[in-house]
Amino acid sequence: MFEEGQLYSPVTTRADGTVEVHLGADHPGLNDPAYRSRRGEIAAASLAWQPGTPVPLITYTPAEDAVWAVASTELAPKHERYAHSEYLRGKAALRLPTDRVPQLGEVTEALHSLTGWSYVCAPGLVGLRDFYGSLGDRVFHSTQYLRHPSQPLYTPEPDIIHEVIGHANQLASPRFARLTEAAGRATRRLESDEAVKVVADVFWFSMEFGVMWEADVLKAYGAGILSSYGEMDAFSHMEIRPLDLEQMATIPYDITTYQSVLFAADSLDQLEDVVGDFFDSVDDDAAHRLLGAHAHTA
């Protein structure tokens, strides 16, 4: 099951008003005071942001731009090899900069003309209902910080490289954008937290870690795979199962490692027919039936 809190470093405000980001014990930046201070500055800008106002501009340093540039350069040939053509079409249309970190306002401007989506800032964790509910309004909450420069191709948490290279390129595709919006609209309909987690888990195994057959070759379309340098090499060697909503909604998984089980759509049409129709129609009763069916067969 999806546990959102494990994905993001907690953010707190001290009594003196300074913001601290609490990095995990395995975080490459844990013992780097300058990096930790910078993370606090960026989180503070997001905490001070008010909805309806422009997203704060972050003056990225040359070192931060270099991390983005390394990730963009190294991910690009892997995208050409491993990404589904629909993702590649979105990426070509969005035309993100490759030599510097884009501002979220830039991402919004480019996306809005393609699919009507906007990006807003988040210091870290956004509540499950708030994050998914906003997707129903075509609004994506994104972090603005970058991974530690010692490991430009690895991050233990979602950073702007994941949120933008992974998700914004995906959201530049009208078909992927509609699926994402449908997940958000589903969340708005649901009353129980258990039902919301069902939607989040199906989203995890589709829009985050989805794979799809294309001309008899397994390709990735999930943002989590396509923003991960290592996972793109690994995903085709995992256990690949056909789309199965009950399994996608209920199987346990570890978010801290490569996903060992992935669900493959036969085509984009099938993804829309199965996952899209689920997001379009799911209500609390249907979500609980999936959970009940799993409990009955487990």
N, C-alpha and C positions, 0 to 999 in steps of 0.2 A: 504493500500500500504506500501511497505517496505521503511523505512527511515533509511538508514545505520548510519547516523551521531548520532542518538540517542543511539546507542548501546555502544559507546566507550567514555571514558573521553577524552576531548581535551588535546593535548600535545603541549606546546610551549617552545621555548628556550629564556631565558632571555638575556639581553645585556651582562651579565658577562659570558655567555656560559652555565650556569646551566639549567637543563631541569625541567620544572614543569608540573605535571599532574593535571588537574583541575577536581577534583572529584565533583560529583553532591551533591545536598543538602541532599539527602537521603542515601548517601554512608556511610557504617559503619566506614570507615577510615577517614572521613572528618576532624575530630577533633583530629587525632592521628598524631602529627608531624613526629614521627619516620617512620610510615607507608608511609606518603606522601613523605618523603625524599627518602625512599627505592624505591617507585614507580618511582620517578624521575631518580634514578640511573639506574634502569632496562630499562626505556624508552630511556635514553641517549645511552646505549649500542646498542639498536636497531637502533636508529637514525644514529649512527656512522657506522653501518654495510653497506658494499658495496656488491651488488649482485655479485656472483661468488667467493666470499671469504667465509671461514668457518663461520657458525653462531656463534656469541659470546657465550662463556661459562658464565653462571651465577652461582656464588658460592652461592647456596641457604643456608639459615641459618637453624639451627635445628627447629626453630619455623615454617619456611616455609615448611620444610619437614614434620612436624607434621600436618600441614593443609592438605597437599596432602594425607598423610596416613589416616587421619580421613575420608576424602572424599572417598578415594579408598575403605576403609573398610566398610563404611556405604552404598555406592552405590552398592557394589558387590551382596548382597542378593537381592536387588531390581532388579538388572539386571537379575538374575536367574529367578525371578518371572515375570517380565514385558517385558523383551527385546525379540525381535524376534530372532529365532535361527540363522539367518544369521549374525546378529550382534554378537551373542555369539561365533560363529565360528571365526569371525575376532578377537575378543578379546582374545580368546584362542591361536590363532596363533601369535598375536603381543606380548603378554606376557609383558605388561608394568610393571615396578617396582611398588610395592604398598607401600613401606616404605619410599620413597624419590621422589623428583621431578625429572623426567628425563630431560636430556638436549635434545634440539630439534635435535641435531646431532644424538643422540641415536635413537630417534624416526624415523628419516630418514633412518638410517642404517637398522632398523628392517623392516620398511615399504617397503624399496626399493626392498628387496629380495622377498617380497610377491606380491606387485602390482605395483612397480615402482614409488611410490610417494615419494616426498621430502617435508620437512618442512623448511621454512625460517622464520625469526623473523620479527615482526612488533611492533612498539611502542604503537599502538592503532589502530585507524581508517586507513584502506586502501581504496582508492577510489574504487567505485563499479566496474568500468571496469577493473582496475588493479587486484582487488581481484579475480573476476570471470574469467577474461582472463587468469590468472595464473593457474587456475584449469584446463584449457585446455592443459597446459604443465605438468600436474600432480604435481603442486607446490601449497602448502597450506601455506598462511601467518598466522602465529600464534603469539599471545601475549606470553610473558614470565613471566608476573607477576602473583601473587596469590591473591585471595580474602583476605579480612581482617580476622585475626585469631579469632576475636570475633564471627564470623559467618562462620565456615568452610563449612557449607552445603548451603550457600546462596551467590550469587553474583549479583549485579545489572548490570554487564557488562561481556562480554566474557573474561575469564581469561584462564590460561594454563590448568586448570582442564576441562573446557568446550572444549577447542580447541583440547586437546589430548585424554582425556577419552571419550569425546563425538565423535569427528570427526576421530581421528586416528584409534580407534577401528573399526569404520565404514569403513574407507578407507583400512583396512586390508582385507576386503571382496572384491574379484575381481568384483563381481556384483555391489555392492554399489560404488566401486571406478570408475567403468565405467560410471555409472549414473552421478557421480560428474564431471568427466572429460567431459562428453557430455554437461553439463551445461556451462562449461568453453568454449568449442568449439563453442557453440551457441553464447555466448557473443561476441566472436571474429568476428562472421559473421554480427552482427547487427550494424546498423548505428545510429539509433535514441536512445536517452536516455530512451524514453518511452518503447521501445521494450526491452532494457536491464532490466528495472524494471519488466517487465512481467516475464522474465526468473528468476529474483531474487525472485519474489513473489511465483512462482511455486516451486522454490527450497526451499523457506521458509516452505511451506506446505508439502514438501516431505522430503528432506534430513535433514532439521532442525527439523520439527515438524510432521513428518509422522508417521502414524500408519498403521497396517496391520493385517488382520485376519489370524490366524494360528490355524488349528484344532478347528475352531469355537470359539477361544479365541482372543480378541483384544490384540495385542502386539505392542510395540513401536520399531521403528527403527531410528527415528529422533535423531540427536545428541543433540538438545536442550532439548528434554525430558529426554534422557538417561544420561545427565550430571546434571540433576536437581533432587535432593533428594525429594522435595515436589511434583513436577509435575508428577513423576512416579505414585504416589498414586492417583493423581487427573485426569489423562488424560482419563481414561475409563468412567468418569462421565460427560464428556463434550458432546457437540452436535457432533455426528459422522455422517459425510456425505460421500457418495461414491465419488471416484475420479471424479473431474469435473474441467477441465482446465480453463474454463471461470471464474468459481467462485474462484479458487485458484489464478488466476491472478488479481482479481479485488476486492475481498471483503476487507473491512477495518478491521484492527485488532490492538490491543494494545500490543506492544512488552514489556511493563513494567509489565505485569501480565501474569498469566497462560492463555494459548490459549483457548478461549471458544468454538471455532469451529475447528474441525480436520477432515481431509480427509483420509479415510481408503481404502487402496488397498485390493482387494480380495485375492491376492497372490503376490509373488515376480515376477512371470511371468507377471501378469497384470500391476504391477508398471512399469516394463520395457516396456511393450507394449504401455502404455498410456504416462507416464512421460518421459521414455527413448526415445520413438519415437518423442515426442514433442521436446525434447532437440536436437535430431538428425536432425530434419527437419525445425524447426522454422526459419523464416526469418522476416524481418521488416513488410512485408504485412500481414503475418499470425498473428504476435503479435498485430498489429493494428486492425485486424479483431476481435480478442478477446476483445479488449478494446471497439471497436465499437458495438459489439453485446451486451456487458454489458450496454453501454450507451443507446442503443435502448430499452432494456428491463427494465432498472432501473426506 
